[in-house]
Amino acid sequence: MALALSSRLEAILFASGEPLSKKRLAAFLDTNEGGVEDALNALRITLEDRGLMLVEAGEMVEMRTHSEAADTIQKLRESELSKDLGKASLETLAIILYKGGATRGEIDWVRGVNSGAAIRALLLRGLIERTEDKDDKRRAFYKPTVDALAHLGAGKLEDLPRYAELHAALAANEATDV
């Protein structure tokens, strides 16, 4: 049984965890932008009275938690902040630190798994920040914050243990994968 276009759209928006352009969605779904609009309208109806909603800003679309669930989400975030950073978050932070910043795709590739939850945990704690990727303005680029360096007792990235060696190794590995 083939999934409906709106269901495949939902899956893409859920998996991406960040805004995607309608043009890019059309390419992923092998349809035109009119098909994407129809699928968005169908998905919007499906999500009524649910905990998720579609957010559209011009040509960009993202699936987010519903604004009326803010109190519940706040409890979740407070609970997450009370826990120590797990192995996944520490690995993700190390990649971002030693690469000097990275996209989610780069982080996922290095770790070999989806890093969305780890990135979210680091963002919530203010250890990384999300900026626009200079190479592709549609992607997010994550870089370490001053708080992350201060938390680790480093005045700058170069003060991290074995920074030059590991930064060079990551860059060399990236160059061979192109």
N, C-alpha and C positions, 0 to 999 in steps of 0.2 A: 504494500500500500504506500503510495507516494504522499508525502506531506504536502499540505496546502501551502501556497505561496506565503500566506500570512504566518503560518507556523514556522516556515523556514526563515522568514524575516525575524520573527521573535527569537529564534535560536541564534542568529547572527548577532543581533543587538545584545542579547544576554551574554554571549561568549566574548564579544569585543570589550565590553566594559567601558567604552568610550564613544564619543559621538562619531558617526559615519555619515558621509555625504550620500544624498539620494542617488547620485550618479554611480558612486561606488557600490551601493546596495544593489542597484540595477545590474551591474556587472556580475556581482556575486550570485545573484538570483537568476541570471540569464533571462532578463526581461527588460522592458524599457521603463522610463521614469513614470509613465502612466500606470504601469503594472505595480510599481513600488507604491504609488499614491493609493491605489485600490487596496493593496495589502496593508498599508498603514491604517486606512480607514477600517478595514476588517479587524485588525489587531486592536485598534482603539476601542472598538465595540466589545471585543473579547475581554479587555482589561478593565471594563467598567466594574465598579464595586470590588476591585481587586487591590492588592498591595503594590502594584506596579502601574506606571503610567508612561506614556510617550512624551518626550520633550523635544520640540522642534524649534530650531533657531535658524531661520532661513533655509538653506539647503542641508543643514546638519540635523541628524536625528539621533536620539539616545533614549534608552530605556532606563528609568530611574524608579526608586521607591516613591510611592504616592506621598504627597505632602501631608496628608491627614494621618500618616503613620509616623510622623516626626517624633512623637513622644516615645513610641515603641523602639524606633531606631536609636534614639538618644540613650535608652537603657542598654541596648546592645553595645553601643560605642563605649559607654562608661564601663561596662563589663570587660570589653576588650582592652581598654586602657589600664585596667587594674591587674592584668596578667603580664608576665614577663614576655619579652619578644621570643618567639619560637625559632627553631632552626631555620625554617623557610624564610622568615623575615630577616634573620641575620645574614643568610646567604645572599638574599636580594640586596640588602644594604651594602654588603661587601662588593658585589658586582657594580653597583652604582658608584660607590666610592672609588674603586680601583680603575674603573673605566672613565671616571670623570663625568659620569652621567650616562644614561642608556634609555632606550625605548622599551616598552613592555615586550615587544617581540624579541629584542636582543636579550633581555633578562630571561625570558622563557626558553630561548635557545640554549643559553649557557647552563641553566638549571635543568633543562629537559622536561619541565612540567609547567603548568599554568601558574603564574605568579600573581594573579589578581588579588588574592586575599592578603598576601604578604605586602604588596604595594600599598593596599588600602590601610593596613596596620601601620606602616611607616608614615603614610600621609597623615593619618589621625594623630600620630605622636609628634608630628612636625619635624621628623628626621629627614624627610625628602620633600621636594616640591615639584609640582607638575608645571612644565612650561611647554611652549610650542617647539616642535622639532624644526630646527633650521633647514634641514634637508627636505622635509615633507611636512608642510604646515597643517596637514590633516591629522598627523600623529602627535601623541604626547611624548615629551622627553622628561625623564625624571632625573633630578640632580640633588646632591646632598645639600642640606641646609647648614648654616652656621651652628645651629643647635646640635646637629649630628657630630660635627667635628669637636665641639666643646664637650659633648657627652663622652667622646672617646679620648679627650685630653690632647687633641691635636690642634695646632694653630692654623694649619693649612694641610691640604691633601698630601703634600710631599712629606709631612711629618709622620704619616701612618707607617707602621712596620712594613718593610720590604716593598714600599710603594713603587719605586722606580722599576724594580725587577718584575713585579706583578703587573703593573700598568703596561710595560713593554711586552710581556708575554700575552696579555689579552689583546693588545693591538696587533701583534704578529699573528695570533690565531685568527683574528678577524680578517686580516689581509689575505690569508691562505684560503678562507672560505668564500671569498668574493668571486 
